[in-house]
Amino acid sequence: MDAAGARVDTRGVSVNPGDELQLADWRRQVSDLYAEVRRLGAGDPAAALTVWREERERLYRDHPMSPVPPVKRRDFSAKHFEYDPTLRFEVVVSTDEPAPAGVSPLAAPTPLAAPTVLAAPIPLAAPLSLPNSGADTLAFRRIGSVEIPFPEHGPRVLSLFWMEGYSGGLFLPFRDATSGAETYAAGRYLLDTAKSADLGGDPERGSLILDFNFAYQPSCAFDPQWACPLAPPENRLDVPIRAGERIA
């Protein structure tokens, strides 16, 4: 718990005494789930998505470390947009600096089309605190950007972050025009590799798999006691992304 009584959505920065083994089991099961998703996704992304949806719903309904409040778990049922195969991409990370220690080297910078973003990007390598739903502050570093070639809306650019503390990890949150209506108002996550939410990529090419059908709500969408890092202004898309988890 932080000073304000919020549980931090990092699955381990703040651990209540007695929760350690349950937390380790949650991490283990989530890690196993994403390993299976990557295996299936290489040949059948739709099958991988089915497994992901079913297993996440089971964990959120049955596991003691679920972010869903206990009184709501028994009847919990996740909501999703229809599967859209056009919203799966392998994108090259464009970066102007060496990757942080412990991160696989990324490919050489790739020229991008003029980005369509709602705010100027934060300079690379500048330590920053992303917006947060609670009082807790986590340090991040912007390590580059990815251009998403949306077939319906045209290209958009999102910043990619590295979590400085905790166990480290790639982090890619976003908001879009569905936020606050069909999806959580503060946005969703595409990648959070510190918590095993990782669809893979090719370190030799410096690429990542980004599939918006796997976009998910942060823990604070289910219970405000969780404090979650959120999408900064530069990752707020001006178009609706009707894929992944939804709340309405």
ChimeraX commands (.cxc) that place a marker at each C-alpha (Angstrom):
marker #1 position 0.00,0.00,0.00 radius 0.5
marker #1 position 1.25,3.52,-0.68 radius 0.5
marker #1 position 0.72,6.49,1.61 radius 0.5
marker #1 position -2.71,7.11,0.14 radius 0.5
marker #1 position -3.77,3.50,0.64 radius 0.5
marker #1 position -3.54,2.55,-3.02 radius 0.5
marker #1 position -2.05,-0.71,-4.21 radius 0.5
marker #1 position 0.55,-0.09,-6.89 radius 0.5
marker #1 position -0.08,-1.70,-10.28 radius 0.5
marker #1 position 3.39,-3.17,-10.61 radius 0.5
marker #1 position 2.62,-6.57,-9.11 radius 0.5
marker #1 position 5.42,-6.38,-6.61 radius 0.5
marker #1 position 6.58,-2.88,-5.66 radius 0.5
marker #1 position 4.24,-2.97,-2.68 radius 0.5
marker #1 position 3.42,-6.40,-1.31 radius 0.5
marker #1 position 1.18,-6.90,1.68 radius 0.5
marker #1 position 2.72,-9.30,4.23 radius 0.5
marker #1 position 1.50,-12.81,3.51 radius 0.5
marker #1 position 0.80,-12.11,-0.18 radius 0.5
marker #1 position 4.27,-12.99,-1.46 radius 0.5
marker #1 position 3.55,-16.57,-2.55 radius 0.5
marker #1 position 0.25,-15.62,-4.16 radius 0.5
marker #1 position 1.95,-12.77,-6.00 radius 0.5
marker #1 position 4.68,-15.11,-7.22 radius 0.5
marker #1 position 2.01,-17.51,-8.46 radius 0.5
marker #1 position 0.17,-14.69,-10.28 radius 0.5
marker #1 position 3.38,-13.69,-12.02 radius 0.5
marker #1 position 4.12,-17.30,-12.92 radius 0.5
marker #1 position 0.69,-17.87,-14.46 radius 0.5
marker #1 position 0.71,-14.60,-16.39 radius 0.5
marker #1 position 4.21,-15.33,-17.69 radius 0.5
marker #1 position 3.11,-18.81,-18.79 radius 0.5
marker #1 position 0.04,-17.33,-20.49 radius 0.5
marker #1 position 2.05,-14.88,-22.58 radius 0.5
marker #1 position 4.56,-17.57,-23.50 radius 0.5
marker #1 position 1.67,-19.62,-24.89 radius 0.5
marker #1 position 0.24,-16.55,-26.63 radius 0.5
marker #1 position 3.54,-15.89,-28.38 radius 0.5
marker #1 position 3.81,-19.54,-29.42 radius 0.5
marker #1 position 0.29,-19.67,-30.85 radius 0.5
marker #1 position 0.41,-16.15,-32.25 radius 0.5
marker #1 position 3.27,-17.00,-34.60 radius 0.5
marker #1 position 0.88,-19.11,-36.66 radius 0.5
marker #1 position -2.65,-18.36,-35.49 radius 0.5
marker #1 position -3.18,-14.98,-33.78 radius 0.5
marker #1 position -6.92,-15.59,-33.48 radius 0.5
marker #1 position -6.35,-18.81,-31.52 radius 0.5
marker #1 position -3.81,-17.00,-29.33 radius 0.5
marker #1 position -6.38,-14.31,-28.61 radius 0.5
marker #1 position -8.98,-16.88,-27.56 radius 0.5
marker #1 position -6.54,-18.43,-25.08 radius 0.5
marker #1 position -5.56,-14.98,-23.78 radius 0.5
marker #1 position -9.16,-13.91,-23.21 radius 0.5
marker #1 position -10.21,-17.13,-21.50 radius 0.5
marker #1 position -7.18,-17.38,-19.23 radius 0.5
marker #1 position -7.23,-13.70,-18.21 radius 0.5
marker #1 position -10.90,-13.99,-17.32 radius 0.5
marker #1 position -10.16,-17.06,-15.22 radius 0.5
marker #1 position -7.33,-15.31,-13.38 radius 0.5
marker #1 position -9.38,-12.18,-12.78 radius 0.5
marker #1 position -12.29,-14.24,-11.50 radius 0.5
marker #1 position -10.46,-16.86,-9.42 radius 0.5
marker #1 position -6.99,-15.70,-8.38 radius 0.5
marker #1 position -6.44,-14.07,-4.94 radius 0.5
marker #1 position -4.25,-11.37,-6.54 radius 0.5
marker #1 position -6.94,-10.33,-9.03 radius 0.5
marker #1 position -7.43,-6.54,-9.27 radius 0.5
marker #1 position -11.20,-7.16,-9.40 radius 0.5
marker #1 position -12.72,-6.53,-5.95 radius 0.5
marker #1 position -13.47,-9.84,-4.19 radius 0.5
marker #1 position -17.23,-9.21,-4.06 radius 0.5
marker #1 position -17.32,-8.90,-7.87 radius 0.5
marker #1 position -15.06,-11.80,-8.83 radius 0.5
marker #1 position -17.54,-14.67,-8.88 radius 0.5
marker #1 position -19.66,-13.03,-11.61 radius 0.5
marker #1 position -16.80,-11.29,-13.41 radius 0.5
marker #1 position -17.02,-11.44,-17.20 radius 0.5
marker #1 position -14.57,-9.58,-19.43 radius 0.5
marker #1 position -15.80,-7.51,-22.38 radius 0.5
marker #1 position -13.98,-7.28,-25.70 radius 0.5
marker #1 position -14.32,-5.71,-29.10 radius 0.5
marker #1 position -14.64,-8.04,-32.07 radius 0.5
marker #1 position -11.37,-9.48,-33.30 radius 0.5
marker #1 position -9.78,-7.32,-36.00 radius 0.5
marker #1 position -6.85,-9.03,-37.76 radius 0.5
marker #1 position -5.86,-5.73,-39.45 radius 0.5
marker #1 position -4.79,-4.30,-36.08 radius 0.5
marker #1 position -1.78,-6.60,-35.60 radius 0.5
marker #1 position 1.57,-5.13,-36.61 radius 0.5
marker #1 position 5.28,-5.83,-36.49 radius 0.5
marker #1 position 6.89,-2.41,-36.16 radius 0.5
marker #1 position 10.49,-1.27,-35.98 radius 0.5
marker #1 position 11.43,0.85,-32.98 radius 0.5
marker #1 position 13.00,4.13,-34.04 radius 0.5
marker #1 position 15.56,5.33,-31.49 radius 0.5
marker #1 position 18.42,7.80,-31.40 radius 0.5
marker #1 position 20.32,6.37,-28.44 radius 0.5
marker #1 position 21.70,3.05,-27.19 radius 0.5
marker #1 position 19.19,0.89,-25.38 radius 0.5
marker #1 position 19.37,0.89,-21.55 radius 0.5
marker #1 position 21.44,-1.79,-19.86 radius 0.5
marker #1 position 19.68,-5.12,-20.01 radius 0.5
marker #1 position 17.62,-4.29,-23.12 radius 0.5
marker #1 position 18.24,-6.07,-26.42 radius 0.5
marker #1 position 19.87,-3.66,-28.91 radius 0.5
marker #1 position 17.43,-2.06,-31.31 radius 0.5
marker #1 position 17.91,-1.58,-34.99 radius 0.5
marker #1 position 19.41,1.54,-36.49 radius 0.5
marker #1 position 17.05,4.53,-36.65 radius 0.5
marker #1 position 14.36,4.23,-39.28 radius 0.5
marker #1 position 13.01,7.42,-40.87 radius 0.5
marker #1 position 9.34,7.90,-40.05 radius 0.5
marker #1 position 6.59,9.81,-41.73 radius 0.5
marker #1 position 5.53,13.01,-39.99 radius 0.5
marker #1 position 3.96,11.79,-36.74 radius 0.5
marker #1 position 0.34,12.41,-35.95 radius 0.5
marker #1 position 0.33,13.02,-32.20 radius 0.5
marker #1 position -1.52,15.33,-29.87 radius 0.5
marker #1 position 1.55,16.71,-28.09 radius 0.5
marker #1 position 5.27,17.13,-28.73 radius 0.5
marker #1 position 7.20,14.00,-27.72 radius 0.5
marker #1 position 9.37,14.03,-24.62 radius 0.5
marker #1 position 13.08,14.17,-25.53 radius 0.5
marker #1 position 14.78,10.78,-25.63 radius 0.5
marker #1 position 16.64,9.75,-22.47 radius 0.5
marker #1 position 14.93,12.35,-20.28 radius 0.5
marker #1 position 13.84,10.73,-17.00 radius 0.5
marker #1 position 10.15,11.33,-16.43 radius 0.5
marker #1 position 7.17,10.38,-14.35 radius 0.5
marker #1 position 4.18,9.32,-16.42 radius 0.5
marker #1 position 0.69,10.33,-15.33 radius 0.5
marker #1 position -0.53,8.11,-12.51 radius 0.5
marker #1 position -3.97,7.28,-11.16 radius 0.5
marker #1 position -2.67,7.38,-7.58 radius 0.5
marker #1 position -0.06,9.08,-5.44 radius 0.5
marker #1 position 2.73,6.65,-6.27 radius 0.5
marker #1 position 5.43,7.76,-8.72 radius 0.5
marker #1 position 7.36,5.42,-10.99 radius 0.5
marker #1 position 10.34,6.51,-13.10 radius 0.5
marker #1 position 10.34,5.89,-16.84 radius 0.5
marker #1 position 12.56,6.80,-19.77 radius 0.5
marker #1 position 11.40,7.32,-23.34 radius 0.5
marker #1 position 13.61,5.06,-25.47 radius 0.5
marker #1 position 12.06,5.60,-28.88 radius 0.5
marker #1 position 8.89,5.54,-30.91 radius 0.5
marker #1 position 6.90,3.27,-33.19 radius 0.5
marker #1 position 4.83,4.18,-36.21 radius 0.5
marker #1 position 1.55,2.27,-36.40 radius 0.5
marker #1 position 0.21,2.03,-39.99 radius 0.5
marker #1 position -3.49,1.89,-39.15 radius 0.5
marker #1 position -5.25,0.76,-42.36 radius 0.5
marker #1 position -8.36,2.85,-41.70 radius 0.5
marker #1 position -6.87,6.01,-40.20 radius 0.5
marker #1 position -3.35,6.21,-41.56 radius 0.5
marker #1 position -0.08,6.20,-39.60 radius 0.5
marker #1 position 0.14,7.33,-35.99 radius 0.5
marker #1 position 3.21,7.46,-33.75 radius 0.5
marker #1 position 3.41,6.24,-30.15 radius 0.5
marker #1 position 6.30,6.66,-27.73 radius 0.5
marker #1 position 7.88,3.58,-26.18 radius 0.5
marker #1 position 9.07,3.74,-22.57 radius 0.5
marker #1 position 11.42,1.80,-20.30 radius 0.5
marker #1 position 10.57,1.41,-16.61 radius 0.5
marker #1 position 13.63,2.59,-14.70 radius 0.5
marker #1 position 12.97,0.96,-11.34 radius 0.5
marker #1 position 11.29,-2.23,-10.20 radius 0.5
marker #1 position 12.42,-5.01,-12.57 radius 0.5
marker #1 position 12.68,-2.78,-15.63 radius 0.5
marker #1 position 10.70,-3.41,-18.77 radius 0.5
marker #1 position 9.18,-1.99,-21.93 radius 0.5
marker #1 position 5.97,-0.05,-21.39 radius 0.5
marker #1 position 3.54,1.20,-24.02 radius 0.5
marker #1 position 0.30,2.77,-22.77 radius 0.5
marker #1 position -2.16,4.61,-25.01 radius 0.5
marker #1 position -5.46,6.42,-25.03 radius 0.5
marker #1 position -7.76,6.73,-28.02 radius 0.5
marker #1 position -11.13,8.13,-29.00 radius 0.5
marker #1 position -12.95,5.26,-27.23 radius 0.5
marker #1 position -11.44,6.21,-23.85 radius 0.5
marker #1 position -14.05,7.37,-21.38 radius 0.5
marker #1 position -16.93,5.81,-23.31 radius 0.5
marker #1 position -16.24,2.29,-24.54 radius 0.5
marker #1 position -12.92,1.81,-22.72 radius 0.5
marker #1 position -11.33,3.01,-19.48 radius 0.5
marker #1 position -11.07,6.81,-19.44 radius 0.5
marker #1 position -7.35,6.86,-18.63 radius 0.5
marker #1 position -6.43,4.45,-21.43 radius 0.5
marker #1 position -5.14,0.93,-21.92 radius 0.5
marker #1 position -1.83,-0.95,-22.13 radius 0.5
marker #1 position -0.30,-2.61,-25.19 radius 0.5
marker #1 position 2.98,-3.70,-23.59 radius 0.5
marker #1 position 4.17,-4.01,-20.01 radius 0.5
marker #1 position 7.01,-6.49,-20.12 radius 0.5
marker #1 position 7.79,-6.10,-16.40 radius 0.5
marker #1 position 4.52,-7.98,-15.89 radius 0.5
marker #1 position 5.08,-10.34,-18.85 radius 0.5
marker #1 position 2.63,-8.53,-21.17 radius 0.5
marker #1 position 4.84,-9.06,-24.20 radius 0.5
marker #1 position 3.81,-10.35,-27.63 radius 0.5
marker #1 position 7.37,-10.72,-28.87 radius 0.5
marker #1 position 9.49,-9.22,-31.61 radius 0.5
marker #1 position 12.81,-9.57,-33.37 radius 0.5
marker #1 position 15.81,-8.02,-31.55 radius 0.5
marker #1 position 17.95,-8.32,-34.70 radius 0.5
marker #1 position 15.55,-6.13,-36.66 radius 0.5
marker #1 position 14.67,-4.02,-33.62 radius 0.5
marker #1 position 11.00,-4.86,-34.05 radius 0.5
marker #1 position 8.07,-5.46,-31.72 radius 0.5
marker #1 position 4.73,-7.20,-32.23 radius 0.5
marker #1 position 1.92,-4.80,-31.38 radius 0.5
marker #1 position -1.57,-6.25,-31.57 radius 0.5
marker #1 position -4.36,-3.98,-30.40 radius 0.5
marker #1 position -6.65,-6.99,-29.99 radius 0.5
marker #1 position -4.55,-7.70,-26.86 radius 0.5
marker #1 position -4.89,-4.15,-25.48 radius 0.5
marker #1 position -6.05,-4.38,-21.89 radius 0.5
marker #1 position -7.35,-2.20,-19.06 radius 0.5
marker #1 position -4.97,-1.35,-16.20 radius 0.5
marker #1 position -5.84,-2.60,-12.73 radius 0.5
marker #1 position -7.23,0.79,-11.68 radius 0.5
marker #1 position -10.03,0.31,-14.22 radius 0.5
marker #1 position -11.39,-2.44,-11.97 radius 0.5
marker #1 position -10.72,-0.92,-8.56 radius 0.5
marker #1 position -9.53,2.66,-7.78 radius 0.5
marker #1 position -7.38,1.36,-4.90 radius 0.5
marker #1 position -4.82,0.42,-7.57 radius 0.5
marker #1 position -2.40,3.14,-8.68 radius 0.5
marker #1 position -1.47,2.77,-12.36 radius 0.5
marker #1 position 0.96,4.60,-14.64 radius 0.5
marker #1 position -1.02,6.00,-17.54 radius 0.5
marker #1 position -0.59,7.27,-21.09 radius 0.5
marker #1 position 1.13,10.67,-21.43 radius 0.5
marker #1 position -0.32,13.28,-23.82 radius 0.5
marker #1 position 1.91,12.16,-26.72 radius 0.5
marker #1 position 0.33,8.68,-26.63 radius 0.5
marker #1 position -3.24,9.92,-26.87 radius 0.5
marker #1 position -4.52,8.90,-30.28 radius 0.5
marker #1 position -7.10,11.03,-32.04 radius 0.5
marker #1 position -8.87,8.00,-33.56 radius 0.5
marker #1 position -10.97,5.17,-32.09 radius 0.5
marker #1 position -9.22,1.81,-31.66 radius 0.5
marker #1 position -12.06,-0.70,-31.37 radius 0.5
marker #1 position -10.01,-3.74,-30.45 radius 0.5
marker #1 position -9.01,-5.37,-27.20 radius 0.5
marker #1 position -10.68,-5.07,-23.82 radius 0.5
marker #1 position -13.59,-2.71,-23.30 radius 0.5
marker #1 position -15.78,-1.67,-20.38 radius 0.5
marker #1 position -19.01,-0.92,-22.25 radius 0.5
marker link #1:1,2 radius 0.2
marker link #1:2,3 radius 0.2
marker link #1:3,4 radius 0.2
marker link #1:4,5 radius 0.2
marker link #1:5,6 radius 0.2
marker link #1:6,7 radius 0.2
marker link #1:7,8 radius 0.2
marker link #1:8,9 radius 0.2
marker link #1:9,10 radius 0.2
marker link #1:10,11 radius 0.2
marker link #1:11,12 radius 0.2
marker link #1:12,13 radius 0.2
marker link #1:13,14 radius 0.2
marker link #1:14,15 radius 0.2
marker link #1:15,16 radius 0.2
marker link #1:16,17 radius 0.2
marker link #1:17,18 radius 0.2
marker link #1:18,19 radius 0.2
marker link #1:19,20 radius 0.2
marker link #1:20,21 radius 0.2
marker link #1:21,22 radius 0.2
marker link #1:22,23 radius 0.2
marker link #1:23,24 radius 0.2
marker link #1:24,25 radius 0.2
marker link #1:25,26 radius 0.2
marker link #1:26,27 radius 0.2
marker link #1:27,28 radius 0.2
marker link #1:28,29 radius 0.2
marker link #1:29,30 radius 0.2
marker link #1:30,31 radius 0.2
marker link #1:31,32 radius 0.2
marker link #1:32,33 radius 0.2
marker link #1:33,34 radius 0.2
marker link #1:34,35 radius 0.2
marker link #1:35,36 radius 0.2
marker link #1:36,37 radius 0.2
marker link #1:37,38 radius 0.2
marker link #1:38,39 radius 0.2
marker link #1:39,40 radius 0.2
marker link #1:40,41 radius 0.2
marker link #1:41,42 radius 0.2
marker link #1:42,43 radius 0.2
marker link #1:43,44 radius 0.2
marker link #1:44,45 radius 0.2
marker link #1:45,46 radius 0.2
marker link #1:46,47 radius 0.2
marker link #1:47,48 radius 0.2
marker link #1:48,49 radius 0.2
marker link #1:49,50 radius 0.2
marker link #1:50,51 radius 0.2
marker link #1:51,52 radius 0.2
marker link #1:52,53 radius 0.2
marker link #1:53,54 radius 0.2
marker link #1:54,55 radius 0.2
marker link #1:55,56 radius 0.2
marker link #1:56,57 radius 0.2
marker link #1:57,58 radius 0.2
marker link #1:58,59 radius 0.2
marker link #1:59,60 radius 0.2
marker link #1:60,61 radius 0.2
marker link #1:61,62 radius 0.2
marker link #1:62,63 radius 0.2
marker link #1:63,64 radius 0.2
marker link #1:64,65 radius 0.2
marker link #1:65,66 radius 0.2
marker link #1:66,67 radius 0.2
marker link #1:67,68 radius 0.2
marker link #1:68,69 radius 0.2
marker link #1:69,70 radius 0.2
marker link #1:70,71 radius 0.2
marker link #1:71,72 radius 0.2
marker link #1:72,73 radius 0.2
marker link #1:73,74 radius 0.2
marker link #1:74,75 radius 0.2
marker link #1:75,76 radius 0.2
marker link #1:76,77 radius 0.2
marker link #1:77,78 radius 0.2
marker link #1:78,79 radius 0.2
marker link #1:79,80 radius 0.2
marker link #1:80,81 radius 0.2
marker link #1:81,82 radius 0.2
marker link #1:82,83 radius 0.2
marker link #1:83,84 radius 0.2
marker link #1:84,85 radius 0.2
marker link #1:85,86 radius 0.2
marker link #1:86,87 radius 0.2
marker link #1:87,88 radius 0.2
marker link #1:88,89 radius 0.2
marker link #1:89,90 radius 0.2
marker link #1:90,91 radius 0.2
marker link #1:91,92 radius 0.2
marker link #1:92,93 radius 0.2
marker link #1:93,94 radius 0.2
marker link #1:94,95 radius 0.2
marker link #1:95,96 radius 0.2
marker link #1:96,97 radius 0.2
marker link #1:97,98 radius 0.2
marker link #1:98,99 radius 0.2
marker link #1:99,100 radius 0.2
marker link #1:100,101 radius 0.2
marker link #1:101,102 radius 0.2
marker link #1:102,103 radius 0.2
marker link #1:103,104 radius 0.2
marker link #1:104,105 radius 0.2
marker link #1:105,106 radius 0.2
marker link #1:106,107 radius 0.2
marker link #1:107,108 radius 0.2
marker link #1:108,109 radius 0.2
marker link #1:109,110 radius 0.2
marker link #1:110,111 radius 0.2
marker link #1:111,112 radius 0.2
marker link #1:112,113 radius 0.2
marker link #1:113,114 radius 0.2
marker link #1:114,115 radius 0.2
marker link #1:115,116 radius 0.2
marker link #1:116,117 radius 0.2
marker link #1:117,118 radius 0.2
marker link #1:118,119 radius 0.2
marker link #1:119,120 radius 0.2
marker link #1:120,121 radius 0.2
marker link #1:121,122 radius 0.2
marker link #1:122,123 radius 0.2
marker link #1:123,124 radius 0.2
marker link #1:124,125 radius 0.2
marker link #1:125,126 radius 0.2
marker link #1:126,127 radius 0.2
marker link #1:127,128 radius 0.2
marker link #1:128,129 radius 0.2
marker link #1:129,130 radius 0.2
marker link #1:130,131 radius 0.2
marker link #1:131,132 radius 0.2
marker link #1:132,133 radius 0.2
marker link #1:133,134 radius 0.2
marker link #1:134,135 radius 0.2
marker link #1:135,136 radius 0.2
marker link #1:136,137 radius 0.2
marker link #1:137,138 radius 0.2
marker link #1:138,139 radius 0.2
marker link #1:139,140 radius 0.2
marker link #1:140,141 radius 0.2
marker link #1:141,142 radius 0.2
marker link #1:142,143 radius 0.2
marker link #1:143,144 radius 0.2
marker link #1:144,145 radius 0.2
marker link #1:145,146 radius 0.2
marker link #1:146,147 radius 0.2
marker link #1:147,148 radius 0.2
marker link #1:148,149 radius 0.2
marker link #1:149,150 radius 0.2
marker link #1:150,151 radius 0.2
marker link #1:151,152 radius 0.2
marker link #1:152,153 radius 0.2
marker link #1:153,154 radius 0.2
marker link #1:154,155 radius 0.2
marker link #1:155,156 radius 0.2
marker link #1:156,157 radius 0.2
marker link #1:157,158 radius 0.2
marker link #1:158,159 radius 0.2
marker link #1:159,160 radius 0.2
marker link #1:160,161 radius 0.2
marker link #1:161,162 radius 0.2
marker link #1:162,163 radius 0.2
marker link #1:163,164 radius 0.2
marker link #1:164,165 radius 0.2
marker link #1:165,166 radius 0.2
marker link #1:166,167 radius 0.2
marker link #1:167,168 radius 0.2
marker link #1:168,169 radius 0.2
marker link #1:169,170 radius 0.2
marker link #1:170,171 radius 0.2
marker link #1:171,172 radius 0.2
marker link #1:172,173 radius 0.2
marker link #1:173,174 radius 0.2
marker link #1:174,175 radius 0.2
marker link #1:175,176 radius 0.2
marker link #1:176,177 radius 0.2
marker link #1:177,178 radius 0.2
marker link #1:178,179 radius 0.2
marker link #1:179,180 radius 0.2
marker link #1:180,181 radius 0.2
marker link #1:181,182 radius 0.2
marker link #1:182,183 radius 0.2
marker link #1:183,184 radius 0.2
marker link #1:184,185 radius 0.2
marker link #1:185,186 radius 0.2
marker link #1:186,187 radius 0.2
marker link #1:187,188 radius 0.2
marker link #1:188,189 radius 0.2
marker link #1:189,190 radius 0.2
marker link #1:190,191 radius 0.2
marker link #1:191,192 radius 0.2
marker link #1:192,193 radius 0.2
marker link #1:193,194 radius 0.2
marker link #1:194,195 radius 0.2
marker link #1:195,196 radius 0.2
marker link #1:196,197 radius 0.2
marker link #1:197,198 radius 0.2
marker link #1:198,199 radius 0.2
marker link #1:199,200 radius 0.2
marker link #1:200,201 radius 0.2
marker link #1:201,202 radius 0.2
marker link #1:202,203 radius 0.2
marker link #1:203,204 radius 0.2
marker link #1:204,205 radius 0.2
marker link #1:205,206 radius 0.2
marker link #1:206,207 radius 0.2
marker link #1:207,208 radius 0.2
marker link #1:208,209 radius 0.2
marker link #1:209,210 radius 0.2
marker link #1:210,211 radius 0.2
marker link #1:211,212 radius 0.2
marker link #1:212,213 radius 0.2
marker link #1:213,214 radius 0.2
marker link #1:214,215 radius 0.2
marker link #1:215,216 radius 0.2
marker link #1:216,217 radius 0.2
marker link #1:217,218 radius 0.2
marker link #1:218,219 radius 0.2
marker link #1:219,220 radius 0.2
marker link #1:220,221 radius 0.2
marker link #1:221,222 radius 0.2
marker link #1:222,223 radius 0.2
marker link #1:223,224 radius 0.2
marker link #1:224,225 radius 0.2
marker link #1:225,226 radius 0.2
marker link #1:226,227 radius 0.2
marker link #1:227,228 radius 0.2
marker link #1:228,229 radius 0.2
marker link #1:229,230 radius 0.2
marker link #1:230,231 radius 0.2
marker link #1:231,232 radius 0.2
marker link #1:232,233 radius 0.2
marker link #1:233,234 radius 0.2
marker link #1:234,235 radius 0.2
marker link #1:235,236 radius 0.2
marker link #1:236,237 radius 0.2
marker link #1:237,238 radius 0.2
marker link #1:238,239 radius 0.2
marker link #1:239,240 radius 0.2
marker link #1:240,241 radius 0.2
marker link #1:241,242 radius 0.2
marker link #1:242,243 radius 0.2
marker link #1:243,244 radius 0.2
marker link #1:244,245 radius 0.2
marker link #1:245,246 radius 0.2
marker link #1:246,247 radius 0.2
marker link #1:247,248 radius 0.2
view
